[in-house]
């Protein structure tokens, strides 16, 4: 037997009963129900050759601490669609995992959740918004509800090349992306307020940073340790002076303001309307005030005259 597709309750039995079961199961699909802590232990400890794990239909809202830590052979993972919290070291040391998709419902990624997932080449958060204008009313490109990435959350995800932190994230912890040595491009949201020490340390191939926050996020002396200080850092219109005056952001000598306030060659907007305090558009967009400042994050409490730019 190398494949199992069962309800979650089938794994909810004392672990000793699994001693004589097959140890070469490579594919597990949960068909529904909530996995208990015992079930996590059974899967983790008995199936070290597990290659594919599909939890999409599981009803868990929390992935317990160390749930699948050390599943070295795991290459493909689908997390529960209702998941809200990814626990401490939940998927640490899954060294063959190829990609990570964090469901839109997740609000918190705990410390070391994906530590040493060194083969991961891509991380996506939530679902891209392509056909739901009511969800796009914030101007975000995904419906991710994520607010925090914990310390060492993606530590040593060595092969990651591009990273876009979604709108809504306010805190990125210490060494969260430490050792992502192949990271080439980084985009930070307007919502981010603090980025921990050594967060992007050793990202020596980083070639561009885009920061959408008008107020410079708080960073530490070694947040960008070993990152070339001559690379372009693009910040919102009207915020250049704040970044160049900041103790650590000012170490980057090539900071410039985003040209995003330009309205040349704007594509057709499509469905577009205004609700009380809110702009809704059937397309990806940014909102600027009359001073050219990006105020997209304030959508929902707007009052006045604004410029809307559709993002290609």
C-alpha positions in Angstrom: 0.0 0.0 0.0 1.4 3.4 -1.0 -1.7 5.6 -1.1 -4.4 6.4 1.4 -7.5 8.6 1.0 -9.6 8.5 4.1 -11.6 10.8 6.5 -9.5 12.4 9.3 -11.0 10.1 12.0 -9.3 7.1 10.5 -6.0 8.4 11.9 -7.5 9.2 15.2 -6.6 6.0 17.0 -3.8 5.1 19.4 -0.5 5.1 17.7 0.5 1.6 18.8 -2.1 0.2 16.5 -0.2 1.5 13.5 3.0 -0.4 14.4 2.4 -3.2 11.9 0.9 -1.0 9.2 2.7 -0.3 5.9 5.6 2.1 6.2 5.8 3.0 2.5 2.8 5.3 2.2 3.7 8.1 -0.2 0.3 9.7 -0.7 -2.2 10.8 1.9 -5.5 12.6 1.2 -7.8 13.6 4.0 -11.4 13.4 2.7 -12.9 15.5 5.5 -13.1 16.0 9.2 -10.6 17.4 11.8 -7.2 15.8 12.4 -6.5 15.3 16.1 -3.0 15.7 17.7 -2.8 11.9 17.7 -3.5 11.8 14.0 -0.7 14.3 13.3 1.6 12.1 15.3 0.6 9.0 13.4 1.2 10.6 10.0 4.5 12.3 11.1 6.1 9.3 12.8 5.1 6.4 10.6 5.4 7.8 7.1 8.9 9.2 6.6 8.7 8.4 2.9 5.5 10.5 2.5 5.7 12.4 -0.7 2.3 14.1 -1.1 0.0 15.3 1.6 -3.4 16.8 0.7 -5.2 18.3 3.7 -7.4 20.7 1.6 -10.7 19.1 2.9 -9.6 18.8 6.5 -11.5 21.2 8.8 -8.5 22.1 11.1 -8.1 25.8 11.8 -4.8 25.2 13.5 -1.8 23.2 12.4 -0.3 22.0 15.7 3.3 22.6 16.8 5.7 20.3 15.0 2.8 18.7 13.2 4.9 17.4 10.2 8.4 18.4 11.3 11.0 16.3 9.7 8.9 14.8 6.9 12.0 14.8 4.8 10.5 13.2 1.7 7.5 15.5 1.5 7.5 17.4 -1.8 3.8 18.4 -2.3 1.6 19.9 0.4 -1.9 21.3 0.4 -3.0 22.9 3.7 -6.6 23.0 5.0 -8.7 25.6 3.3 -10.0 26.9 6.7 -6.6 27.1 8.4 -6.0 30.1 10.6 -2.8 29.4 12.4 0.4 27.5 11.4 2.1 26.3 14.6 5.7 26.3 15.9 7.9 24.3 13.6 4.8 22.8 12.0 6.7 22.0 8.8 10.3 22.6 9.8 13.0 20.4 8.2 10.8 19.4 5.3 13.9 19.7 3.1 12.3 18.4 -0.1 9.2 20.5 -0.1 9.1 22.4 -3.5 6.6 25.2 -2.9 4.4 26.7 -0.1 0.9 28.0 -0.5 -0.5 29.7 2.6 -4.3 29.7 2.4 -6.1 33.0 2.5 -7.7 32.3 5.9 -4.3 32.1 7.7 -3.7 35.0 10.0 -0.6 33.9 11.9 2.5 31.9 11.0 4.3 31.0 14.2 8.0 30.8 14.9 10.1 28.4 12.7 7.0 27.1 11.0 8.8 26.4 7.7 12.4 26.5 9.0 15.0 24.7 6.8 12.6 24.0 3.9 15.6 24.5 1.8 14.2 23.3 -1.6 11.2 25.7 -1.6 11.4 27.9 -4.7 8.1 29.8 -4.3 5.8 31.0 -1.5 2.3 32.3 -2.3 -0.2 33.8 0.2 -3.9 33.6 -0.4 -5.6 33.5 -3.8 -5.0 36.0 -6.6 -8.0 38.2 -7.2 -9.1 38.0 -10.8 -12.9 38.1 -10.9 -14.2 39.4 -7.6 -14.4 43.2 -7.5 -15.9 43.2 -4.0 -12.8 41.5 -2.7 -10.5 43.8 -4.6 -11.9 46.9 -2.8 -8.7 47.1 -0.7 -6.5 47.4 -3.8 -4.7 44.2 -2.8 -3.7 41.6 -5.4 -4.7 38.6 -3.1 -7.3 37.9 -0.4 -4.7 36.9 2.2 -5.7 37.6 5.8 -2.1 37.1 7.1 -1.1 39.6 9.9 2.2 38.1 11.3 5.1 36.1 10.2 7.0 34.8 13.3 10.7 34.6 14.1 12.6 32.2 11.8 9.3 31.5 10.0 11.0 30.8 6.7 14.6 30.5 8.0 17.0 29.0 5.4 14.5 28.6 2.6 17.6 28.6 0.5 16.2 28.4 -3.0 13.5 31.1 -2.8 14.0 33.7 -5.6 11.0 36.1 -5.4 8.9 37.2 -2.5 5.8 39.4 -2.2 4.6 39.8 1.4 0.8 40.4 1.1 -1.1 43.4 2.2 -2.2 43.2 5.8 1.0 41.8 7.3 2.1 44.1 10.1 5.0 42.2 11.6 7.8 40.1 10.1 9.9 38.5 12.9 13.6 38.1 13.6 15.5 36.1 11.0 12.1 35.2 9.3 13.8 34.9 5.9 17.4 34.5 7.1 19.6 32.5 4.6 17.3 33.0 1.6 20.5 33.4 -0.4 18.9 33.2 -3.8 16.3 35.8 -3.2 16.4 38.3 -6.0 13.4 40.6 -5.6 11.4 41.6 -2.5 8.1 43.5 -2.2 6.9 44.7 1.2 3.2 45.8 1.8 2.0 49.2 2.9 0.7 47.6 6.1 4.1 46.4 7.4 5.2 48.2 10.6 8.2 46.2 11.9 10.8 43.9 10.4 13.1 42.0 12.8 16.8 41.8 13.1 18.5 39.5 10.5 15.2 39.1 8.8 16.7 39.1 5.3 20.3 38.5 6.3 22.5 36.7 3.7 20.2 37.6 0.8 23.3 38.6 -1.1 21.7 38.2 -4.5 18.8 40.6 -3.7 18.6 43.1 -6.6 15.6 45.2 -5.8 13.4 46.1 -2.8 10.0 47.7 -3.2 8.4 49.1 0.0 4.8 50.2 -0.2 4.7 51.6 3.3 4.5 55.4 3.5 6.0 55.4 6.9 9.3 53.4 7.0 8.9 50.1 8.7 11.0 49.7 11.8 14.2 47.7 11.0 17.3 46.8 13.0 21.0 47.1 12.3 21.3 43.6 10.7 17.8 43.3 9.2 19.5 43.4 5.7 22.9 42.1 6.7 25.0 41.2 3.7 22.6 42.9 1.3 24.2 45.2 -1.2 23.4 48.8 -0.1 23.6 50.1 -3.7 20.5 48.2 -5.0 17.3 50.1 -5.9 14.9 50.6 -3.1 11.5 52.0 -4.4 9.3 53.8 -1.9 5.9 55.5 -2.2 5.6 59.0 -3.6 6.1 61.6 -0.9 8.0 59.4 1.5 11.5 59.7 0.2 12.6 62.1 2.9 11.4 59.8 5.7 13.4 56.9 4.4 16.6 58.9 3.8 16.3 60.2 7.3 15.8 56.8 8.9 18.9 55.5 10.7 19.0 52.1 8.9 17.0 52.6 5.7 19.3 55.5 4.9 22.2 53.0 4.5 20.7 52.2 1.1 22.1 54.9 -1.2 19.8 54.3 -4.2 16.3 55.0 -2.7 13.8 56.5 -5.1 10.1 57.2 -5.2 7.7 55.0 -7.1 6.5 56.4 -10.4 3.1 54.8 -9.7 1.3 58.1 -9.5 1.7 58.6 -13.3 -1.6 58.1 -15.1 -0.1 57.8 -18.6 -1.2 54.8 -20.7 -3.9 53.7 -18.2 -5.9 50.7 -19.4 -9.6 50.5 -19.3 -10.8 50.4 -15.8 -14.0 48.3 -16.4 -16.5 48.1 -13.6 -15.9 51.0 -11.2 -18.0 52.5 -8.5 -17.9 54.3 -5.1 -19.4 53.1 -1.9 -19.4 55.2 1.4 -15.7 55.6 2.2 -14.7 53.0 -0.3 -13.6 52.7 -4.0 -14.4 49.5 -5.8 -12.9 48.5 -9.1 -13.0 45.4 -11.3 -9.2 45.2 -11.6 -6.0 45.5 -9.6 -5.5 49.1 -8.5 -3.8 51.7 -6.3 -5.3 54.8 -4.7 -3.4 58.1 -4.3 -4.3 61.4 -2.6 -3.8 64.7 -4.4 -0.2 64.9 -2.9 0.6 61.7 -4.7 0.7 59.5 -1.6 -0.4 55.9 -1.8 -3.4 55.6 0.5 -4.7 52.2 -0.7 -4.5 50.8 2.8 -7.1 53.4 3.9 -9.7 52.2 1.5 -12.9 51.8 3.5 -12.4 55.1 5.4 -11.8 57.5 2.5 -13.2 61.0 2.3 -12.3 63.5 -0.4 -10.8 63.5 -3.9 -8.5 60.7 -5.0 -6.7 59.3 -8.1 -7.2 55.7 -8.9 -4.5 53.9 -11.0 -5.1 50.5 -12.5 -2.1 48.2 -12.2 -1.3 46.3 -15.3 
